[in-house]
Amino acid sequence: MTKTLDETFALPSAVVARGYAVLRHAVPPEAVEAALRHVHGDLVQRGLPADVLGSWLWSSHWFPHLRWDPPVVALAWHLPEEVRRGEMCDPQILLQPPDSGDDQELEPHVDQEPPWAAGRQYRTIIGVALTPAHERNGGLVVWPYDTGEPEPLELEAGDAVVMHPRLPHSSGLNREGAIRYAVYFRFLERGDEGALAA
C-alpha cells in the first residue's frame, strides 16, 4: 500500500527515537494470501518429516527453500523504499505453533549480522505479519529506546514493524490454538550507508 509523504518521512525519526515504527496495512491482503498459499502448498506437496520440523523449530527459520521465491520476496516490495535500502539478506519465514511449556521471563536479544557481511551492519530489520500477532500468541515484544521497558506489539495481517538493528526484542509463548506466521527482512548497509537515521 502506498504511504503518504508525511508517513514516509516520519519513519526515520520514529525509528531513531523509539527504535521501531509500525506501518499499518503496509502489505495488501492479496500479497499476504499469496505468501501463505505458497507455504501451505509446499507443505501439502512435500510433507514435513519430524526431523525437519524439529530443526526448523530450533532455528526459527521455516521453509528456508522458499525464502527467495517470488510470493515471499514480493512482500518486501510493498514497503517504503526508505526502509528497504541496502542489501537484502536471506528472508526469514517464521512460524510459531502453540507452545505447551511453562511461562518464562523474556530475554531480549539483538540480531547478529551474518559472517559474510564483512563488518557491515544491518540498516533495518522489518517484520511483516502474515497473521495477527499479539502477546497471547507470542507476538513481538520490543524494548523501546525511550522507556527501556518491554512493550508487546499488536499487529494485524499485513502490518509491518520497522526496527532499528540495535533494538532489543523477543517473543513470548503462543498460548492460542493457531500458528502465528511472519516474514522478516534484514537489509545490510552498503559502503556509503549506515543504519536508518533521522
C-alpha positions as a Markdown table, in Angstrom:
| # | Residue | x | y | z |
|---|---|---|---|---|
| 1 | Met | 0.0 | 0.0 | 0.0 |
| 2 | Thr | 1.3 | 3.4 | -0.9 |
| 3 | Lys | 2.3 | 5.6 | 2.1 |
| 4 | Thr | 1.7 | 9.3 | 2.2 |
| 5 | Leu | 4.8 | 11.6 | 2.1 |
| 6 | Asp | 4.3 | 12.6 | 5.8 |
| 7 | Glu | 4.2 | 8.9 | 6.9 |
| 8 | Thr | 7.3 | 8.0 | 4.9 |
| 9 | Phe | 9.4 | 11.0 | 6.1 |
| 10 | Ala | 8.3 | 10.4 | 9.7 |
| 11 | Leu | 9.8 | 6.9 | 9.7 |
| 12 | Pro | 13.4 | 7.7 | 10.3 |
| 13 | Ser | 12.6 | 9.9 | 13.3 |
| 14 | Ala | 10.3 | 7.4 | 14.8 |
| 15 | Val | 12.8 | 4.5 | 14.5 |
| 16 | Val | 15.6 | 6.6 | 15.9 |
| 17 | Ala | 13.5 | 7.9 | 18.8 |
| 18 | Arg | 11.9 | 4.7 | 19.9 |
| 19 | Gly | 13.8 | 2.1 | 18.0 |
| 20 | Tyr | 10.9 | 1.0 | 15.9 |
| 21 | Ala | 7.8 | 2.1 | 13.9 |
| 22 | Val | 4.7 | 0.2 | 13.0 |
| 23 | Leu | 3.3 | 0.5 | 9.4 |
| 24 | Arg | -0.4 | -0.4 | 9.4 |
| 25 | His | -1.7 | -2.2 | 6.3 |
| 26 | Ala | 1.7 | -2.0 | 4.7 |
| 27 | Val | 1.2 | -5.2 | 2.7 |
| 28 | Pro | -2.1 | -5.7 | 0.8 |
| 29 | Pro | -4.2 | -8.8 | 1.7 |
| 30 | Glu | -3.7 | -10.4 | -1.7 |
| 31 | Ala | 0.1 | -10.4 | -1.2 |
| 32 | Val | -0.3 | -11.9 | 2.3 |
| 33 | Glu | -2.6 | -14.5 | 0.9 |
| 34 | Ala | -0.2 | -15.4 | -1.9 |
| 35 | Ala | 2.6 | -16.0 | 0.6 |
| 36 | Leu | 0.5 | -18.1 | 2.9 |
| 37 | Arg | -0.8 | -20.2 | -0.1 |
| 38 | His | 2.8 | -20.7 | -1.3 |
| 39 | Val | 3.9 | -22.0 | 2.1 |
| 40 | His | 0.9 | -24.2 | 2.6 |
| 41 | Gly | 1.1 | -25.6 | -1.0 |
| 42 | Asp | 4.7 | -26.6 | -0.4 |
| 43 | Leu | 3.7 | -28.4 | 2.9 |
| 44 | Val | 1.0 | -30.4 | 1.0 |
| 45 | Gln | 3.3 | -31.3 | -1.8 |
| 46 | Arg | 6.5 | -32.1 | 0.1 |
| 47 | Gly | 5.2 | -33.1 | 3.6 |
| 48 | Leu | 7.1 | -32.3 | 6.7 |
| 49 | Pro | 9.2 | -35.0 | 8.4 |
| 50 | Ala | 9.6 | -34.8 | 12.1 |
| 51 | Asp | 13.4 | -34.3 | 12.0 |
| 52 | Val | 13.0 | -31.3 | 9.6 |
| 53 | Leu | 10.2 | -29.9 | 11.7 |
| 54 | Gly | 12.5 | -30.1 | 14.8 |
| 55 | Ser | 15.3 | -28.3 | 13.1 |
| 56 | Trp | 13.1 | -25.5 | 11.9 |
| 57 | Leu | 11.6 | -25.1 | 15.4 |
| 58 | Trp | 15.0 | -24.9 | 16.9 |
| 59 | Ser | 16.4 | -22.4 | 14.4 |
| 60 | Ser | 13.2 | -20.3 | 13.9 |
| 61 | His | 13.9 | -20.4 | 10.1 |
| 62 | Trp | 11.0 | -22.2 | 8.5 |
| 63 | Phe | 10.8 | -23.3 | 4.8 |
| 64 | Pro | 14.3 | -22.0 | 4.0 |
| 65 | His | 14.0 | -23.4 | 0.5 |
| 66 | Leu | 11.1 | -20.9 | -0.2 |
| 67 | Arg | 12.6 | -17.7 | 1.2 |
| 68 | Trp | 13.7 | -16.3 | -2.2 |
| 69 | Asp | 10.6 | -17.4 | -4.0 |
| 70 | Pro | 8.6 | -14.5 | -5.6 |
| 71 | Pro | 5.5 | -14.7 | -3.3 |
| 72 | Val | 7.8 | -14.3 | -0.3 |
| 73 | Val | 10.1 | -11.7 | -1.6 |
| 74 | Ala | 7.2 | -9.7 | -3.1 |
| 75 | Leu | 6.1 | -8.8 | 0.5 |
| 76 | Ala | 9.1 | -6.5 | 0.8 |
| 77 | Trp | 8.3 | -4.5 | -2.3 |
| 78 | His | 5.2 | -3.1 | -0.7 |
| 79 | Leu | 7.3 | -1.4 | 2.0 |
| 80 | Pro | 8.5 | 2.2 | 1.6 |
| 81 | Glu | 11.8 | 2.5 | -0.3 |
| 82 | Glu | 13.4 | 4.3 | 2.7 |
| 83 | Val | 13.3 | 1.2 | 4.9 |
| 84 | Arg | 14.5 | -1.3 | 2.3 |
| 85 | Arg | 17.6 | 0.4 | 1.1 |
| 86 | Gly | 20.8 | -1.7 | 1.2 |
| 87 | Glu | 21.5 | -5.3 | 0.5 |
| 88 | Met | 18.7 | -7.7 | 1.4 |
| 89 | Cys | 19.8 | -10.7 | 3.4 |
| 90 | Asp | 18.0 | -14.1 | 3.3 |
| 91 | Pro | 14.4 | -13.5 | 4.2 |
| 92 | Gln | 13.3 | -15.4 | 7.3 |
| 93 | Ile | 10.0 | -17.2 | 7.2 |
| 94 | Leu | 8.8 | -17.6 | 10.8 |
| 95 | Leu | 6.1 | -19.9 | 12.2 |
| 96 | Gln | 5.2 | -20.1 | 15.8 |
| 97 | Pro | 3.0 | -23.1 | 16.7 |
| 98 | Pro | 1.1 | -23.3 | 20.0 |
| 99 | Asp | 3.5 | -23.7 | 23.0 |
| 100 | Ser | 3.0 | -26.1 | 25.9 |
| 101 | Gly | 5.9 | -25.1 | 28.2 |
| 102 | Asp | 5.8 | -23.1 | 31.4 |
| 103 | Asp | 5.9 | -19.3 | 31.2 |
| 104 | Gln | 9.4 | -17.8 | 31.3 |
| 105 | Glu | 10.8 | -14.4 | 31.7 |
| 106 | Leu | 11.5 | -12.8 | 28.3 |
| 107 | Glu | 15.2 | -12.3 | 27.5 |
| 108 | Pro | 15.7 | -9.6 | 24.8 |
| 109 | His | 18.3 | -10.0 | 22.1 |
| 110 | Val | 19.7 | -8.1 | 19.2 |
| 111 | Asp | 20.1 | -9.8 | 15.8 |
| 112 | Gln | 23.6 | -10.5 | 14.7 |
| 113 | Glu | 24.8 | -9.9 | 11.2 |
| 114 | Pro | 25.9 | -12.9 | 9.1 |
| 115 | Pro | 29.6 | -13.7 | 8.9 |
| 116 | Trp | 29.7 | -12.9 | 5.2 |
| 117 | Ala | 28.7 | -9.3 | 5.9 |
| 118 | Ala | 32.4 | -8.5 | 6.4 |
| 119 | Gly | 31.8 | -5.9 | 9.2 |
| 120 | Arg | 28.8 | -4.2 | 7.6 |
| 121 | Gln | 25.8 | -3.8 | 10.0 |
| 122 | Tyr | 22.2 | -4.1 | 9.4 |
| 123 | Arg | 20.5 | -0.9 | 8.3 |
| 124 | Thr | 16.9 | -2.0 | 9.0 |
| 125 | Ile | 15.1 | -5.1 | 10.2 |
| 126 | Ile | 11.4 | -5.4 | 9.1 |
| 127 | Gly | 8.9 | -7.9 | 10.2 |
| 128 | Val | 5.7 | -8.5 | 8.2 |
| 129 | Ala | 2.8 | -10.1 | 10.0 |
| 130 | Leu | 1.0 | -12.7 | 7.8 |
| 131 | Thr | -1.4 | -13.5 | 10.6 |
| 132 | Pro | -2.5 | -11.4 | 13.7 |
| 133 | Ala | 0.3 | -11.1 | 16.3 |
| 134 | His | -0.1 | -10.1 | 19.9 |
| 135 | Glu | 1.0 | -11.0 | 23.4 |
| 136 | Arg | -1.3 | -14.0 | 23.7 |
| 137 | Asn | 0.1 | -15.8 | 20.6 |
| 138 | Gly | 3.8 | -15.0 | 21.2 |
| 139 | Gly | 3.9 | -11.8 | 19.1 |
| 140 | Leu | 6.9 | -9.5 | 19.0 |
| 141 | Val | 7.9 | -7.7 | 22.2 |
| 142 | Val | 10.3 | -4.7 | 21.9 |
| 143 | Trp | 12.2 | -2.7 | 24.4 |
| 144 | Pro | 11.9 | 0.9 | 23.1 |
| 145 | Tyr | 14.8 | 3.3 | 23.5 |
| 146 | Asp | 12.7 | 6.0 | 25.2 |
| 147 | Thr | 11.4 | 3.7 | 28.0 |
| 148 | Gly | 13.6 | 0.6 | 28.2 |
| 149 | Glu | 10.5 | -1.4 | 29.3 |
| 150 | Pro | 9.1 | -4.4 | 27.4 |
| 151 | Glu | 6.3 | -3.4 | 25.1 |
| 152 | Pro | 4.2 | -6.1 | 23.3 |
| 153 | Leu | 3.1 | -5.1 | 19.8 |
| 154 | Glu | -0.4 | -5.7 | 18.4 |
| 155 | Leu | -0.2 | -6.4 | 14.7 |
| 156 | Glu | -2.8 | -7.4 | 12.1 |
| 157 | Ala | -2.0 | -9.4 | 9.0 |
| 158 | Gly | -0.3 | -7.1 | 6.5 |
| 159 | Asp | 1.1 | -4.8 | 9.2 |
| 160 | Ala | 4.9 | -4.3 | 9.3 |
| 161 | Val | 7.2 | -3.3 | 12.1 |
| 162 | Val | 10.4 | -1.5 | 11.1 |
| 163 | Met | 13.2 | -1.9 | 13.7 |
| 164 | His | 16.5 | -0.2 | 14.3 |
| 165 | Pro | 19.1 | -3.0 | 14.1 |
| 166 | Arg | 20.1 | -2.5 | 17.7 |
| 167 | Leu | 16.6 | -2.6 | 19.2 |
| 168 | Pro | 16.3 | -5.3 | 21.8 |
| 169 | His | 13.4 | -7.6 | 21.1 |
| 170 | Ser | 12.0 | -11.0 | 21.8 |
| 171 | Ser | 8.8 | -13.0 | 21.6 |
| 172 | Gly | 6.8 | -15.0 | 24.2 |
| 173 | Leu | 4.9 | -18.2 | 24.1 |
| 174 | Asn | 2.0 | -18.9 | 21.8 |
| 175 | Arg | -1.0 | -19.8 | 24.1 |
| 176 | Glu | -3.6 | -19.8 | 21.3 |
| 177 | Gly | -4.6 | -22.7 | 19.1 |
| 178 | Ala | -3.4 | -21.3 | 15.8 |
| 179 | Ile | 0.1 | -20.9 | 14.3 |
| 180 | Arg | 1.5 | -17.4 | 14.1 |
| 181 | Tyr | 3.1 | -16.5 | 10.7 |
| 182 | Ala | 5.6 | -13.7 | 9.9 |
| 183 | Val | 8.4 | -13.0 | 7.4 |
| 184 | Tyr | 11.4 | -10.9 | 8.4 |
| 185 | Phe | 13.6 | -8.9 | 6.0 |
| 186 | Arg | 17.0 | -7.6 | 7.0 |
| 187 | Phe | 18.9 | -5.1 | 5.0 |
| 188 | Leu | 22.6 | -4.6 | 5.3 |
| 189 | Glu | 24.2 | -1.2 | 4.9 |
| 190 | Arg | 26.2 | -0.6 | 1.8 |
| 191 | Gly | 29.6 | 1.1 | 1.8 |
| 192 | Asp | 28.0 | 4.6 | 1.9 |
| 193 | Glu | 25.1 | 3.9 | 4.1 |
| 194 | Gly | 24.6 | 3.4 | 7.9 |
| 195 | Ala | 21.6 | 2.3 | 10.0 |
| 196 | Leu | 18.4 | 4.2 | 9.4 |
| 197 | Ala | 18.7 | 7.7 | 10.9 |
| 198 | Ala | 16.9 | 10.9 | 11.1 |
